[in-house]
Amino acid sequence: MYDKIADVLVVGAGVSGIPAAIGAARAGATVVLIEDDPVIGGATTDYFVDMFCGGPLTGILQEAHTLLKTHYSPMSDAYFFLPDSFQRVFWYLLAQEPTLSVITGVRVMEILREGQRVVGVRVATGLGRTFTIHSQITIDATGCGDVALMAGCTAMYGCEARSDFDEPHAPLIPDHHVQECTWLYISQKIGNGPAFDMMKLEHVHLGVLVNGLGWFHEDPELAMRLNPGIYLHWGCRVACADTRDSAILTSAQTTALRMMERDHALLREAGYAIYLAPRLGVRESNRIVGEHIITENDLRSRDLPADTIAVGTYGIDLWGGDENFPVEDRQTPAYGIPYRALVPRDVDGLLLAGKIISGSHLGMSAYRVMPIAGSIGQAAGVAAALCVQRRKQPRDLDAQVVRAVLRNQNQQLEVMV
Ligand SMILES: Cc1cc2nc3c(=O)[nH]c(=O)nc-3n(C[C@H](O)[C@H](O)[C@H](O)COP(=O)(O)OP(=O)(O)OC[C@H]3O[C@@H](n4cnc5c(N)ncnc54)[C@H](O)[C@@H]3O)c2cc1C
């Protein structure tokens, strides 16, 4: 009853998956977008990552930003936003596409394959029902590479050694280290009492939501004077020995909750309500090996590759394990994300989007932020639609055609000076 057929299937309705689905639909494909959660939004909903870092904000993400500003953050520049605002904007944009359908609350159980080619997936609903979705191209936008792994792709995890890619800031010996996790939360003043001095918190890394004051901890006196009353907190940072292992992740969550107890008690006493994000925020999981692996050297090259499908302007930002990494070295010039990094090395019928694309631990720490992940997603969607139209596999598609369609979809592919 449920079995479906689409030109393009996108798995994961997060920051890259939604632009992927819209990009594919606008490029002429029929699209099914599926999501494990009962709601869309990915990191913005699950982890309360409700602030755009780096840039450029372009293409579909720029449309979302304009809608956020117009309808949900009129008092601010909308770089900080409330979790449900992002969902509302993306539901609106998704609903504008007549050839796109969205199914939430379904999880991929099995990959349908013909030889080395992915031709769809079998999914299960929360009630244990299963159905199939047949597609010509599938996009893995899961943030953890679930689909690519099930399809037989090779994954990278942890920190590569310097000798692997000749990266100047990689350690001599590879290790299992990934970026720390953070549990975000929102605090909101109830009533008109005096502002609480947030600098008394143990974990002070917070921005002011809604009215666009920006980073609280960069100007605490101003924030105290204006008493904005609502904040987005990067609650605490916690190392997780393996973000792919549910039991280890659960243990990291309980550690994080304990670490925040004192801060939350202080806030409650001061008359603030606390809204904890549904999940501990996982910055890094699997990265899938593609036709090109983006490294620190690519980020520093200053030359945009000829097959650039997204531009990034956010430097290396490791969250842990960076004690010997001078702050000034973390800056990078603007860089290009090559189409080859979206094409998995080992299978056909599949494209990668978001933070799981093919890159090293250091490379990924830069392009993982939402504006860049969103642009990568849109590019994956456009490429998938073109593969269907031209009857080509992703590895055989001419990236210049993808770039031409992306330009028509208002995605920035050059560095603005
Ligand atoms: C703690 C933290 C703080 C951050 N801070 C910032 C910041 O301030 N600014 C910024 O720009 N970026 C920030 N980032 C980075 C950014 O949020 C992510 O890198 C980005 O959201 C990645 O997008 P994505 O589409 O790859 O994954 P996600 O947005 O995580 O979306 C993946 C989606 O796939 C779904 N999914 C997973 N498996 C399956 C499956 N098998 N079947 C169906 N669906 C599935 C998930 O439920 C999820 O909805 C932060 C990240 C974290 C964790």
The ligand as a Tripos MOL2 file, in Angstrom:
@<TRIPOS>MOLECULE
LIG
   53    58     1     0     0
SMALL
NO_CHARGES

@<TRIPOS>ATOM
      1 C1         26.5330   20.8230   19.2680 C.3       1 LIG1
      2 C2         26.6080   21.3820   17.8870 C.ar      1 LIG1
      3 C3         26.7510   22.7440   17.6920 C.ar      1 LIG1
      4 C4         26.8060   23.2700   16.4080 C.ar      1 LIG1
      5 N1         26.8660   24.6240   16.2400 N.ar      1 LIG1
      6 C5         26.6900   25.1390   14.9970 C.ar      1 LIG1
      7 C6         26.4730   26.5350   14.8430 C.ar      1 LIG1
      8 O1         26.4480   27.3070   15.8090 O.2       1 LIG1
      9 N2         26.2460   27.0190   13.5920 N.ar      1 LIG1
     10 C7         26.2570   26.2030   12.4900 C.ar      1 LIG1
     11 O2         26.0600   26.7070   11.3810 O.2       1 LIG1
     12 N3         26.4800   24.8620   12.6020 N.ar      1 LIG1
     13 C8         26.6690   24.3120   13.8410 C.ar      1 LIG1
     14 N4         26.8080   22.9560   13.9970 N.ar      1 LIG1
     15 C9         26.9690   22.0840   12.8010 C.3       1 LIG1
     16 C10        25.6790   21.7320   12.0830 C.3       1 LIG1
     17 O3         24.5590   21.7640   12.9190 O.3       1 LIG1
     18 C11        25.7390   20.3300   11.4340 C.3       1 LIG1
     19 O4         27.0150   20.0000   10.9830 O.3       1 LIG1
     20 C12        24.7440   20.2770   10.2720 C.3       1 LIG1
     21 O5         23.4520   20.4000   10.8160 O.3       1 LIG1
     22 C13        24.8870   18.9850    9.4860 C.3       1 LIG1
     23 O6         23.7950   18.8710    8.5980 O.3       1 LIG1
     24 P1         23.3800   17.4260    8.0540 P.3       1 LIG1
     25 O7         22.2420   17.6420    7.1300 O.co2     1 LIG1
     26 O8         24.5820   16.7220    7.5710 O.co2     1 LIG1
     27 O9         22.8730   16.6100    9.3500 O.3       1 LIG1
     28 P2         21.6420   16.8860   10.3240 P.3       1 LIG1
     29 O10        21.2300   18.3100   10.3330 O.co2     1 LIG1
     30 O11        22.0400   16.2530   11.6230 O.co2     1 LIG1
     31 O12        20.4430   16.0200    9.6880 O.3       1 LIG1
     32 C14        20.4930   14.6060    9.5680 C.3       1 LIG1
     33 C15        19.0620   14.0830    9.5910 C.3       1 LIG1
     34 O13        19.0480   12.7080    9.1520 O.3       1 LIG1
     35 C16        18.1510   11.9540    9.9620 C.3       1 LIG1
     36 N5         18.5360   10.5330    9.9180 N.ar      1 LIG1
     37 C17        19.6470    9.9610   10.4370 C.ar      1 LIG1
     38 N6         19.6570    8.6420   10.1600 N.ar      1 LIG1
     39 C18        18.5220    8.3840    9.4580 C.ar      1 LIG1
     40 C19        17.9690    7.2030    8.8780 C.ar      1 LIG1
     41 N7         18.6140    6.0270    8.9560 N.pl3     1 LIG1
     42 N8         16.7780    7.2670    8.2290 N.ar      1 LIG1
     43 C20        16.1110    8.4660    8.1290 C.ar      1 LIG1
     44 N9         16.6030    9.6370    8.6490 N.ar      1 LIG1
     45 C21        17.8030    9.5970    9.2970 C.ar      1 LIG1
     46 C22        18.3420   12.5970   11.3500 C.3       1 LIG1
     47 O14        17.2390   12.3000   12.1980 O.3       1 LIG1
     48 C23        18.4580   14.0780   10.9970 C.3       1 LIG1
     49 O15        17.1980   14.7100   10.9640 O.3       1 LIG1
     50 C24        26.7600   22.3970   15.2810 C.ar      1 LIG1
     51 C25        26.5960   21.0070   15.4660 C.ar      1 LIG1
     52 C26        26.5090   20.5110   16.7570 C.ar      1 LIG1
     53 C27        26.2950   19.0420   16.9420 C.3       1 LIG1
@<TRIPOS>BOND
     1     1     2 1
     2     2     3 ar
     3     2    52 ar
     4     3     4 ar
     5     4     5 ar
     6     4    50 ar
     7     5     6 ar
     8     6     7 ar
     9     6    13 1
    10     7     8 2
    11     7     9 ar
    12     9    10 ar
    13    10    11 2
    14    10    12 ar
    15    12    13 ar
    16    13    14 ar
    17    14    15 1
    18    14    50 ar
    19    15    16 1
    20    16    17 1
    21    16    18 1
    22    18    19 1
    23    18    20 1
    24    20    21 1
    25    20    22 1
    26    22    23 1
    27    23    24 1
    28    24    25 2
    29    24    26 1
    30    24    27 1
    31    27    28 1
    32    28    29 2
    33    28    30 1
    34    28    31 1
    35    31    32 1
    36    32    33 1
    37    33    34 1
    38    33    48 1
    39    34    35 1
    40    35    36 1
    41    35    46 1
    42    36    37 ar
    43    36    45 ar
    44    37    38 ar
    45    38    39 ar
    46    39    40 ar
    47    39    45 ar
    48    40    41 1
    49    40    42 ar
    50    42    43 ar
    51    43    44 ar
    52    44    45 ar
    53    46    47 1
    54    46    48 1
    55    48    49 1
    56    50    51 ar
    57    51    52 ar
    58    52    53 1
@<TRIPOS>SUBSTRUCTURE
     1 LIG1         1 GROUP 0 **** ****
